[in-house]
Amino acid sequence: MTDEVWKRAGIVSPCVKICMIHPEAGLCTGCLRTRDEIAMWSRYGDAERAEIMEALPDRRSRLVRRRGGRAGRLQRKD
């Protein structure tokens, strides 16, 4: 059996199988979608998927990398 069976016309998922929601940005660190977008992806039409795909590159800047481990968090002044 080949993977051809599972292919479909339309926009495929941006999932890269690195699934972890960033606690502050609320985005998956792998695909940059929100939890709701991930959950609803199979129900969205091509127009909705295209809109999300277009927005993904701009979301990368919303992910703030943590530095310093526990000590860095304790010293951080929010």
Buried (B, 14 or more C-beta within 10 A) or exposed (E): EEEEEEEEEEBEEBEEEEEEBBEEBEBBBBBBBBEEBBEBBEEBEEEBBEEBBEEBEEBEEEEEEEEEEEEEEEEEEE
